[in-house]
């Protein structure tokens, strides 16, 4: 039977044995990160990486569970993002660390640590120093595609360090590895629907010493153009590709207007609302005037703005721009919404979970700074379900670009921050056999 005794650690300050143990995880974390980076985990190919995480959670002695994403359940939920791809049995993997049944109850708050394994498909691999899925170590950095997995590795390293130091949390800690963070956020939502709610959540992100208290909402949309095709030699074809691209300036102007009156949290941000034209698909042969084209875009929205309202604005902008283009008189463009569809959120700057993360950074010699993020992380899923959440993880270089990397020293530093945060939020006690 296991017992436990309180360590008496001050808020934000981990026992010295734990910090020593964090440093001892360095080589283990580098090896695990390289292994995860070598596992391609694009949309629909996440299982190999999830199997590695599951194996690691088992090695840490955690209680393991997993749950398959259910399309019907997600489509019925108002916070789910719409999707037009097959889920194919993909799953989230979860490790549960529950306090010992005997000894002090601890009195801490329960916590979800949430990271993700999915990655976008790499682009321009010929520009990489080495193939993207063949990670390597260079000048104190781990380099490889999917470097955001370093945040998940830091969370695993923090729990491994606690085990090595003979410590356990004073309340339940759940570490979940989710899918679809890069495309919809439905992985984190599926986990929330499958598991009991806990008192707070820390989500992996490339934040360094930033302490997020707000983040933008984000949604994707696709504009489809369908026009009569014709042979290029006839000289009468109207290109669906050219016509679709002619709509983009109006969408960019809309994004600029959306920045005109930012809320207080974003007054110092440089154009936080941006339009990104991320994909284009159109045409069949060079000799045929393209009759079809789709452009897929991403745009953001401020906390407090409603998703339905912002979608309606996009439809209105596209319709108004189309009225000025003769090709659309008989065949107007259509807008559909698939993928990311989330509203932003903002916590009070003195929210307990924000202050706990500030203390965790400061206790390690860091200089934490409050941040309103211009990206969308899974933290918003917890917030919208009534669970306070913020984010932490090592800063990375060249995110989603060529030779993206993380400094090993930053990985270790972030692991220490996460370990201190767990101690602060959950309480910590010394595990012993009794």
KOLKOLTOR-182145 format. One line per field, with one value per residue (C-alpha): residue in three letters; chain; z, x, y. Coordinates in steps of 0.1 Angstrom, whole numbers, always signed. Layout:
<atoms>
code c(ala, ...) $
unit c(A, ...) $
zz c(Z, ...) $
xx c(X, ...) $
yy c(Y, ...) $
</atoms>
This chain:
<atoms>
code c(unk, unk, unk, unk, unk, unk, unk, unk, unk, unk, unk, unk, unk, unk, unk, unk, unk, unk, unk, unk, unk, unk, unk, unk, unk, unk, unk, unk, unk, unk, unk, unk, unk, unk, unk, unk, unk, unk, unk, unk, unk, unk, unk, unk, unk, unk, unk, unk, unk, unk, unk, unk, unk, unk, unk, unk, unk, unk, unk, unk, unk, unk, unk, unk, unk, unk, unk, unk, unk, unk, unk, unk, unk, unk, unk, unk, unk, unk, unk, unk, unk, unk, unk, unk, unk, unk, unk, unk, unk, unk, unk, unk, unk, unk, unk, unk, unk, unk, unk, unk, unk, unk, unk, unk, unk, unk, unk, unk, unk, unk, unk, unk, unk, unk, unk, unk, unk, unk, unk, unk, unk, unk, unk, unk, unk, unk, unk, unk, unk, unk, unk, unk, unk, unk, unk, unk, unk, unk, unk, unk, unk, unk, unk, unk, unk, unk, unk, unk, unk, unk, unk, unk, unk, unk, unk, unk, unk, unk, unk, unk, unk, unk, unk, unk, unk, unk, unk, unk, unk, unk, unk, unk, unk, unk, unk, unk, unk, unk, unk, unk, unk, unk, unk, unk, unk, unk, unk, unk, unk, unk, unk, unk, unk, unk, unk, unk, unk, unk, unk, unk, unk, unk, unk, unk, unk, unk, unk, unk, unk, unk, unk, unk, unk, unk, unk, unk, unk, unk, unk, unk, unk, unk, unk, unk, unk, unk, unk, unk, unk, unk, unk, unk, unk, unk, unk, unk, unk, unk, unk, unk, unk, unk, unk, unk, unk, unk, unk, unk, unk, unk, unk, unk, unk, unk, unk, unk, unk, unk, unk, unk, unk, unk, unk, unk, unk, unk, unk, unk, unk, unk, unk, unk, unk, unk, unk, unk, unk, unk, unk, unk, unk, unk, unk, unk, unk, unk, unk, unk, unk, unk, unk, unk, unk, unk, unk, unk, unk, unk, unk, unk, unk, unk, unk, unk, unk, unk, unk, unk, unk, unk, unk, unk, unk, unk, unk, unk, unk, unk, unk, unk, unk, unk, unk, unk, unk, unk, unk, unk, unk, unk, unk, unk, unk, unk, unk, unk, unk, unk, unk, unk, unk, unk, unk, unk, unk, unk, unk, unk, unk, unk, unk, unk, unk, unk, unk, unk, unk, unk, unk, unk, unk, unk, unk, unk, unk, unk, unk, unk, unk, unk, unk, unk, unk, unk, unk, unk, unk, unk, unk, unk, unk, unk, unk, unk, unk, unk, unk, unk, unk, unk, unk, unk, unk, unk, unk, unk, unk, unk, unk, unk, unk, unk, unk, unk, unk, unk, unk, unk, unk, unk, unk, unk, unk, unk, unk, unk, unk, unk, unk, unk, unk, unk, unk, unk, unk, unk, unk, unk, unk, unk, unk, unk, unk, unk) $
unit c(A, A, A, A, A, A, A, A, A, A, A, A, A, A, A, A, A, A, A, A, A, A, A, A, A, A, A, A, A, A, A, A, A, A, A, A, A, A, A, A, A, A, A, A, A, A, A, A, A, A, A, A, A, A, A, A, A, A, A, A, A, A, A, A, A, A, A, A, A, A, A, A, A, A, A, A, A, A, A, A, A, A, A, A, A, A, A, A, A, A, A, A, A, A, A, A, A, A, A, A, A, A, A, A, A, A, A, A, A, A, A, A, A, A, A, A, A, A, A, A, A, A, A, A, A, A, A, A, A, A, A, A, A, A, A, A, A, A, A, A, A, A, A, A, A, A, A, A, A, A, A, A, A, A, A, A, A, A, A, A, A, A, A, A, A, A, A, A, A, A, A, A, A, A, A, A, A, A, A, A, A, A, A, A, A, A, A, A, A, A, A, A, A, A, A, A, A, A, A, A, A, A, A, A, A, A, A, A, A, A, A, A, A, A, A, A, A, A, A, A, A, A, A, A, A, A, A, A, A, A, A, A, A, A, A, A, A, A, A, A, A, A, A, A, A, A, A, A, A, A, A, A, A, A, A, A, A, A, A, A, A, A, A, A, A, A, A, A, A, A, A, A, A, A, A, A, A, A, A, A, A, A, A, A, A, A, A, A, A, A, A, A, A, A, A, A, A, A, A, A, A, A, A, A, A, A, A, A, A, A, A, A, A, A, A, A, A, A, A, A, A, A, A, A, A, A, A, A, A, A, A, A, A, A, A, A, A, A, A, A, A, A, A, A, A, A, A, A, A, A, A, A, A, A, A, A, A, A, A, A, A, A, A, A, A, A, A, A, A, A, A, A, A, A, A, A, A, A, A, A, A, A, A, A, A, A, A, A, A, A, A, A, A, A, A, A, A, A, A, A, A, A, A, A, A, A, A, A, A, A, A, A, A, A, A, A, A, A, A, A, A, A, A, A, A, A, A, A, A, A, A, A, A, A) $
zz c(+0, -9, +14, +10, +31, +23, +11, +23, -10, -14, -42, -75, -59, -65, -41, -50, -57, -85, -102, -101, -116, -144, -155, -155, -181, -208, -228, -224, -237, -267, -276, -272, -292, -320, -320, -322, -349, -370, -368, -396, -380, -406, -407, -409, -400, -363, -349, -349, -328, -305, -300, -289, -265, -251, -246, -228, -205, -196, -188, -164, -145, -153, -158, -195, -215, -250, -269, -306, -321, -330, -360, -350, -315, -327, -354, -329, -305, -309, -302, -327, -360, -392, -411, -444, -439, -425, -389, -396, -360, -349, -311, -282, -257, -220, -189, -155, -123, -93, -58, -35, -17, +17, +34, +33, +8, -5, -10, -44, -76, -104, -137, -174, -193, -230, -260, -296, -320, -354, -378, -411, -442, -447, -477, -499, -484, -509, -490, -457, -446, -442, -449, -426, -410, -403, -371, -360, -333, -344, -322, -291, -310, -321, -357, -375, -387, -361, -335, -315, -302, -279, -257, -252, -245, -218, -201, -202, -189, -160, -148, -153, -132, -104, -104, -103, -74, -54, -56, -65, -72, -45, -69, -101, -131, -165, -195, -228, -263, -288, -325, -349, -331, -364, -383, -361, -324, -324, -307, -276, -276, -280, -250, -229, -239, -230, -197, -164, -161, -139, -122, -147, -179, -192, -230, -248, -270, -281, -255, -238, -208, -222, -200, -222, -208, -241, -276, -309, -324, -358, -386, -420, -451, -487, -517, -546, -582, -609, -645, -679, -691, -727, -748, -743, -781, -783, -765, -748, -716, -683, -659, -627, -611, -622, -611, -577, -571, -580, -548, -525, -524, -510, -483, -474, -471, -448, -425, -423, -414, -386, -369, -367, -331, -312, -276, -249, -248, -285, -288, -290, -315, -351, -372, -352, -376, -408, -438, -450, -484, -475, -504, -539, -561, -597, -633, -650, -681, -693, -725, -709, -694, -658, -649, -612, -585, -547, -524, -488, -462, -425, -407, -370, -348, -314, -281, -276, -313, -324, -350, -367, -372, -386, -410, -423, -429, -451, -471, -475, -486, -512, -525, -528, -545, -570, -581, -596, -616, -648, -648, -617, -630, -639, -616, -582, -560, -530, -495, -472, -437, -429, -403, -377, -363, -328, -309, -288, -251, -225, -188, -161, -158, -122, -128, -104, -132, -149, -116, -109, -143, -136, -103, -120, -145, -119, -95, -122, -127, -157, -165, -172, -194, -199, -235, -257, -284, -321, -326, -315, -291, -276, -244, -257, -258, -220, -214, -234, -213, -181, -172, -168, -191, -202, -221, -217, -236, -251, -277, -311, -342, -377, -367, -396, -418, -430, -404, -375, -343, -305, -283, -259, -231, -237, -236, -202, -189, -200, -184, -151, -155, -161, -131, -109, -122, -114, -79, -74, -89, -76, -45, -42, -17, -12, -22, +1, +6, +37) $
xx c(+0, +14, +15, +26, +37, +36, +68, +58, +70, +61, +38, +57, +88, +94, +115, +152, +152, +126, +147, +177, +156, +144, +180, +186, +158, +178, +191, +158, +138, +161, +158, +120, +116, +137, +116, +84, +97, +106, +70, +50, +17, -1, -39, -50, -16, -14, -14, +24, +31, +2, +15, +49, +32, +11, +42, +59, +29, +29, +66, +59, +35, +4, -31, -37, -69, -77, -108, -116, -130, -167, -179, -216, -208, -186, -209, -237, -217, -220, -183, -170, -154, -170, -149, -152, -125, -128, -117, -107, -105, -80, -77, -65, -42, -44, -23, -39, -19, -41, -28, -21, -51, -36, -17, -25, -53, -31, -59, -46, -64, -67, -50, -50, -17, -26, -3, -8, +10, -5, +14, +7, +23, +59, +64, +95, +114, +142, +151, +157, +193, +181, +147, +121, +113, +149, +155, +190, +209, +228, +246, +225, +192, +169, +159, +130, +94, +68, +89, +57, +59, +86, +59, +44, +78, +84, +52, +62, +96, +81, +61, +90, +111, +85, +86, +124, +124, +100, +71, +35, +9, -16, -45, -52, -30, -41, -17, -35, -20, -46, -51, -64, -49, -36, -69, -99, -94, -118, -93, -92, -130, -134, -111, -132, -164, -150, -133, -144, -137, -107, -99, -76, -56, -21, -18, +15, +26, +58, +55, +89, +83, +50, +20, -11, -43, -61, -61, -78, -106, -98, -119, -112, -133, -132, -144, -155, -157, -174, -174, -179, -146, -133, -103, -75, -72, -108, -100, -134, -127, -129, -104, -119, -84, -81, -116, -112, -79, -97, -118, -87, -81, -116, -109, -76, -93, -119, -91, -75, -108, -113, -81, -95, -108, -90, -99, -75, -56, -46, -40, -2, -4, +6, -24, -36, -64, -48, -61, -40, -47, -33, -44, -56, -69, -81, -80, -72, -49, -28, -47, -81, -94, -100, -137, -132, -111, -112, -92, -90, -83, -77, -88, -89, -113, -111, -123, -159, -168, -193, -183, -217, -213, -178, -188, -217, -193, -171, -201, -211, -176, -174, -208, -201, -168, -183, -209, -180, -167, -187, -178, -198, -231, -245, -223, -216, -190, -199, -185, -183, -168, -147, -119, -110, -140, -134, -141, -114, -113, -98, -91, -87, -50, -51, -68, -54, -41, -23, -7, +4, +22, +38, +51, +64, +84, +97, +108, +131, +147, +125, +109, +73, +53, +15, +6, -25, -19, -25, -29, -54, -44, -65, -67, -98, -116, -112, -122, -154, -163, -158, -123, -95, -66, -33, -3, +34, +62, +97, +101, +110, +128, +114, +79, +62, +91, +124, +146, +123, +141, +141, +171, +177, +184, +150, +134, +149, +140, +104, +102, +112, +86, +59, +71, +69, +35, +22, +36, +20, -14, -19, +3, +31, +39, +66, +55, +67, +59, +39) $
yy c(+0, +34, +64, +100, +129, +166, +183, +217, +233, +270, +281, +280, +265, +228, +207, +208, +171, +176, +203, +181, +153, +176, +181, +144, +140, +158, +129, +110, +139, +144, +107, +108, +140, +126, +94, +114, +137, +106, +95, +112, +123, +143, +143, +107, +93, +101, +65, +58, +89, +81, +46, +61, +84, +55, +34, +63, +69, +32, +34, +63, +40, +60, +45, +44, +50, +60, +70, +70, +102, +98, +117, +118, +130, +158, +169, +172, +195, +232, +238, +213, +224, +212, +186, +168, +142, +106, +102, +66, +54, +80, +83, +104, +87, +96, +89, +93, +99, +97, +105, +75, +61, +67, +94, +131, +140, +168, +193, +204, +212, +186, +193, +183, +185, +186, +182, +171, +149, +159, +181, +198, +183, +196, +219, +225, +195, +202, +234, +214, +206, +170, +153, +168, +134, +125, +146, +155, +174, +205, +230, +222, +221, +193, +199, +182, +185, +187, +205, +215, +179, +194, +208, +173, +159, +186, +176, +139, +149, +169, +139, +115, +139, +138, +100, +101, +125, +103, +128, +127, +154, +163, +159, +140, +149, +138, +139, +137, +135, +146, +147, +174, +204, +218, +213, +216, +213, +184, +162, +183, +186, +148, +143, +168, +150, +116, +124, +139, +177, +186, +219, +234, +228, +236, +232, +227, +256, +273, +301, +305, +328, +342, +336, +336, +351, +356, +342, +350, +329, +314, +300, +285, +290, +279, +300, +278, +292, +272, +287, +272, +258, +260, +251, +277, +282, +294, +326, +327, +309, +328, +313, +302, +305, +341, +349, +333, +352, +384, +380, +380, +418, +424, +397, +413, +447, +432, +418, +452, +468, +442, +456, +491, +489, +461, +453, +464, +431, +435, +473, +468, +439, +445, +436, +406, +399, +386, +368, +338, +322, +288, +265, +267, +239, +244, +233, +201, +206, +235, +235, +239, +271, +261, +259, +252, +267, +267, +289, +280, +307, +313, +345, +354, +372, +390, +375, +383, +383, +356, +330, +332, +369, +367, +339, +361, +390, +367, +357, +393, +404, +376, +384, +421, +416, +391, +417, +437, +408, +400, +363, +358, +373, +340, +318, +335, +320, +298, +299, +270, +265, +235, +229, +254, +272, +286, +317, +334, +339, +361, +354, +380, +388, +378, +345, +318, +297, +326, +336, +300, +299, +333, +319, +288, +308, +333, +306, +292, +326, +335, +369, +359, +383, +383, +376, +379, +353, +359, +322, +296, +268, +240, +261, +277, +244, +241, +277, +274, +243, +263, +251, +277, +271, +286, +274, +267, +251, +258, +285, +271, +284, +285, +272, +254, +265, +252, +234, +241, +234, +237, +244, +216, +240, +256, +222, +214, +249, +245, +211, +227, +254, +227, +207, +237, +246, +211, +214, +248, +240, +205, +205, +179, +153, +127, +92, +64, +28, +21) $
</atoms>
